Amino acid sequence: MQAFASDTDLFETYKKLLQSSLIADRQVRYAIVGLLRNLVLPDTLKGELGPLAIRAFEDWQVFDDEVGVQIMGPLVGGAMVALKHLCRGNCEQICSCHRACGNMKFTQTYTSLVHNCLKLANAASFETGLMRSIIASGSKTDDAGIKCESARIFVNILRTLASSHEAQDQAEVTQAQEKMANGGVVEALIQLVLHDNAVLVGEGIMGLVLMTRTETGRESSSANRS
């Protein structure tokens, strides 16, 4: 992946494809997303590709594809995995590395992770944007894969926000944490807790713990008790 990203011409061409509104073929989009989810596994490219990916998924209306959602289509699944990677990281560890060696790349990585999460967990995203679509996708399908992947996006956002104590835009982080105390997010996390896979159960519990650190989160969790 690093070799791909270091080829400037190739990487710039890829970014143009990710931003293109002219590509409507589902298979071509899947190929673009398939490469994306591998490119953002390491932290180094999350900042550069995160905003482009979020905008592309909104423009392509990936999670509004009824057929793709119902059968865990490759494009829907790939987009969810990519978002999960884009929001995954431990900000405390990254800041510790920066303090230890003074390397600016750690600061850039930290900022990128927080920015990706803030872009997903803002009011507009929940009202008419990507988070609204992700929550709806998970709630209206019987596909266990989609339910799990959408919930793991939420867990990663909550983890990153909870560990972002040194963010300059701390007010935005707090607002995002409040927005994550959403009934649809709570329900998705509860579904993880009820899963028969121990790893997923642990992630669901972690998500609920992080959410209930805020008053809004505690109220939302209480309101969703069965």
Buried (B, 14 or more C-beta within 10 A) or exposed (E): EEEEBEEEEEBEEBEEBBEBEEBEEBEEBBBBBBBBBBBBBEBBBBBBBBBBBBBBBBEBEBBBBEEBBBBBBBBBBBBBBBBBBBBBBBBBEBBEBBEEEEEEEBBBBBBBBBBBBBBBBBEEBBEEBBBBBBBBBBBEBEBBEBBBBBBBBBBBBBBBBBBBEBBEBEEBBEBBBBBBBBEBBBBBBBBBBEBEEEEBBBBBBBBBBBBBEBEBBEEBBEEBEE
